[in-house]
């Protein structure tokens, strides 16, 4: 146990398994993903990320303008293009309504104020942020340019099984990761970070020789506690480039060993 504790400061046991490594791709320059986003509203524009990961996302609107603003999210219906939506919107807001699904958003916020936090469970697709409020001249803010697209990309999904992690590509940056337990037993996803000078191969070798103290420390970054079979959750992590390890320490009823000792770990490289 002391050997494994030296790696991630939690349970241990003998381990005999081969390494599972996933190499991630570089992030798109403008893309961001977050569980909590502040939208900056001005006269007449929104300042917000270009993209977020699907799943629960919390938004607040900070009004830095001289007029009231809100942020109405709409999702373009499948098959509708931005060009089609824009052409309909130029005919008047009501002409665009059949092309979209209204998805909520922070409500009317006075100048210099911040809205209540609004949490939306977003599915992948193309969204628009709109402000329908009219200026004193009777022109709605969206007609003055207060329109901004938002791409909602599929969340990276980690699948937990008996006894393995299936890990997709994970980009550097803030990522909301969907965690799904498809195994019969409960599983957790502890996340640890390796030192920059440690390779995935060295991590795998250390995890295969838990009877000996590891030659390097691992930083425990938290993660997702145990989920019963068939359940899922989301965890938001600010991934910096480097090497990470996913581990499960839930004990196996048959052997009494933590699942990591039965091979339930994954080495993940984020670039």
C-alpha positions in Angstrom: 0.0 0.0 0.0 2.8 2.4 0.7 4.1 2.0 -2.8 0.8 3.1 -4.4 0.4 5.8 -1.8 3.6 7.3 -3.0 2.1 7.6 -6.5 -1.3 9.1 -5.7 -1.6 9.2 -1.9 -4.3 6.6 -1.8 -4.8 2.7 -1.6 -2.5 0.0 -3.1 -2.0 -3.6 -3.9 -0.1 -5.9 -6.3 -0.7 -5.0 -10.0 -0.2 -7.0 -13.1 -1.5 -5.2 -16.2 -0.5 -3.7 -19.5 -0.6 0.0 -20.1 -3.4 1.6 -21.9 -2.4 5.0 -23.4 -4.5 7.6 -25.3 -2.7 10.4 -27.1 -4.8 13.6 -27.5 -4.7 16.1 -30.3 -4.0 19.8 -30.1 -7.0 22.0 -29.3 -8.6 24.3 -31.8 -7.2 27.8 -31.3 -10.5 29.5 -30.5 -12.3 26.6 -28.8 -13.0 26.6 -25.1 -15.1 24.3 -22.9 -16.2 25.0 -19.4 -18.8 24.1 -16.8 -19.1 27.8 -15.8 -19.0 30.7 -18.3 -19.4 34.5 -17.9 -20.9 36.2 -20.9 -19.9 39.9 -21.2 -22.7 42.0 -22.6 -22.0 45.4 -24.2 -23.9 47.8 -26.5 -24.3 45.8 -28.8 -22.3 42.6 -28.6 -21.6 39.5 -26.6 -18.1 38.4 -25.5 -18.1 34.7 -24.8 -16.2 31.5 -25.8 -16.6 30.2 -29.3 -17.3 26.6 -28.2 -18.2 24.6 -25.1 -18.5 20.9 -24.4 -21.9 19.3 -24.3 -23.5 18.6 -21.0 -24.4 20.8 -18.0 -23.0 24.3 -18.5 -23.6 27.3 -16.2 -23.8 30.8 -17.5 -23.9 34.3 -16.0 -24.3 37.5 -17.9 -22.3 40.5 -16.9 -23.8 43.7 -18.3 -21.1 46.3 -19.2 -23.4 48.3 -21.4 -25.6 51.3 -20.9 -28.8 49.4 -21.7 -30.4 46.3 -20.4 -29.4 43.0 -22.0 -30.2 39.3 -21.9 -28.7 36.2 -23.6 -31.3 34.0 -25.2 -29.8 30.7 -26.4 -31.3 29.0 -29.4 -30.2 25.8 -31.0 -30.4 25.6 -34.8 -32.5 22.7 -35.7 -30.7 19.8 -37.4 -30.0 20.7 -41.1 -30.4 24.4 -40.6 -27.3 26.4 -41.6 -26.1 29.7 -40.2 -26.7 31.3 -43.5 -30.4 30.1 -43.5 -30.8 31.3 -40.0 -29.3 34.7 -40.8 -31.5 35.2 -43.8 -34.6 34.4 -41.8 -33.5 36.7 -39.0 -33.2 39.6 -41.4 -36.9 39.2 -42.2 -37.7 39.7 -38.5 -37.1 37.6 -35.4 -40.4 35.7 -35.8 -39.3 34.4 -39.2 -36.4 32.6 -37.6 -38.4 30.9 -34.8 -39.4 27.7 -36.9 -35.6 27.1 -37.5 -34.6 26.9 -33.9 -35.3 25.4 -30.5 -35.3 27.9 -27.6 -32.8 26.7 -24.9 -33.0 29.4 -22.2 -30.2 31.7 -20.9 -29.6 34.5 -18.5 -32.6 36.9 -18.3 -32.8 40.7 -18.4 -29.9 42.2 -16.6 -29.5 45.9 -15.8 -26.4 48.0 -16.7 -23.5 47.3 -14.3 -25.2 44.2 -12.9 -24.6 40.4 -13.1 -27.4 38.0 -13.8 -28.4 35.0 -11.7 -26.5 31.8 -12.8 -28.4 29.7 -15.3 -27.5 26.1 -15.9 -28.4 24.4 -19.2 -27.9 20.8 -20.3 -26.6 21.4 -23.8 -26.6 18.8 -26.5 -24.1 19.0 -29.4 -25.0 21.4 -32.2 -24.9 25.0 -33.4 -26.3 27.6 -31.0 -26.8 31.4 -31.2 -26.8 33.9 -28.4 -29.4 36.6 -29.1 -30.6 39.8 -27.4 -34.2 40.6 -28.3 -34.4 43.7 -26.1 -35.3 46.9 -27.9 -33.3 50.1 -27.6 -35.2 53.4 -27.0 -35.3 53.9 -30.8 -37.4 50.7 -31.1 -34.7 48.6 -32.8 -34.0 45.2 -31.2 -30.4 44.7 -30.1 -30.0 41.7 -32.3 -30.6 43.9 -35.3 -27.7 46.1 -34.1 -25.3 43.1 -34.1 -26.0 41.5 -30.7 -25.9 38.0 -32.1 -23.1 35.4 -31.4 -22.7 31.8 -32.5 -21.7 29.1 -30.0 -20.6 25.6 -31.1 -21.5 22.9 -28.6 -19.1 19.9 -29.2 -19.6 16.4 -27.9 -18.2 15.9 -24.4 -15.3 13.5 -24.1 -16.8 10.4 -22.6 -14.8 8.0 -20.4 -16.4 4.6 -20.1 -15.6 2.5 -17.0 -15.8 -1.3 -17.1 -14.7 -4.3 -15.0 -11.7 -3.5 -15.0 -10.6 -0.9 -17.5 -11.1 2.7 -18.7 -12.0 3.5 -22.3 -10.6 7.0 -22.9 -11.1 9.2 -25.9 -8.9 12.0 -27.1 -8.8 14.8 -24.5 -7.6 18.2 -25.6 -5.7 20.6 -23.5 -7.9 23.3 -21.9 -10.9 23.2 -19.7 -12.9 20.1 -20.6 -16.2 18.8 -19.2 -15.8 15.0 -19.3 -18.7 12.7 -19.2 -18.0 9.6 -17.0 -20.2 6.5 -17.6 -20.1 3.2 -15.6 -20.9 0.3 -17.9 -19.4 -2.3 -15.5 -21.4 -4.5 -13.1 -19.4 -3.2 -10.1 -19.2 0.5 -8.9 -16.3 2.4 -10.3 -14.6 5.7 -9.7 -12.2 7.9 -11.8 -9.4 9.4 -9.8 -7.2 11.7 -11.8 -3.5 12.1 -11.2 -0.9 14.2 -13.0 2.7 12.9 -13.6 5.8 15.2 -13.5 6.7 16.7 -16.8 9.8 14.6 -17.2 8.1 11.3 -16.6 7.0 9.3 -19.7 3.8 7.2 -20.0 6.0 4.1 -20.2 7.6 4.9 -16.8 4.2 5.4 -15.2 3.0 2.0 -16.6 6.2 0.3 -15.2 5.6 1.9 -11.8 2.0 0.7 -11.7 3.1 -2.8 -12.6 5.6 -2.9 -9.7 3.6 -1.5 -6.8 5.5 -3.6 -4.3 8.4 -1.2 -4.8 8.3 2.6 -4.0 7.7 4.6 -7.2 10.7 6.6 -8.5 8.5 9.7 -8.9 5.5 11.4 -7.2 2.1 11.8 -8.7 -0.2 14.8 -8.0 -3.7 13.8 -7.1 -6.1 16.2 -8.9 -9.4 14.8 -7.6 -11.9 13.3 -10.1 -15.2 11.5 -10.0 -16.2 9.4 -7.0 -17.9 6.0 -7.4 -20.8 5.5 -9.7 -23.1 2.4 -9.6 -23.6 0.4 -12.7 -25.4 2.2 -15.4 -25.0 5.7 -13.9 -23.0 8.7 -15.3 -21.8 12.1 -14.3 -19.6 15.0 -15.5 -16.4 16.3 -14.1 -14.7 19.6 -15.4 -10.9 19.6 -15.5 -8.5 22.2 -16.7 -6.1 20.0 -18.6 -2.6 21.4 -19.2 -0.4 19.5 -21.6 1.2 16.5 -19.9 0.6 13.0 -18.8 -2.3 11.9 -16.6 -3.4 8.7 -15.0 -7.0 7.6 -14.4 -7.4 5.1 -11.5 -10.1 3.2 -9.7 -9.7 2.3 -6.0 -13.1 0.7 -5.4 -12.5 -2.7 -3.7 -13.4 -5.8 -5.6 -15.7 -8.0 -3.5 -14.2 -11.2 -4.7 -10.6 -10.5 -4.0 -10.7 -7.5 -1.7 -8.2 -5.7 -4.0 -8.7 -2.2 -5.3 -9.7 -2.2 -8.9 -6.4 -0.5 -9.9 -4.7 -3.7 -8.7 -6.7 -5.6 -11.2 -5.6 -3.4 -14.1 -8.1 -0.6 -13.9 -5.9 2.4 -14.8 -5.3 4.4 -18.0 -2.3 6.6 -19.0 -3.5 9.6 -20.9 -1.3 12.1 -22.8 -2.8 15.6 -23.3 -1.2 17.9 -25.9 
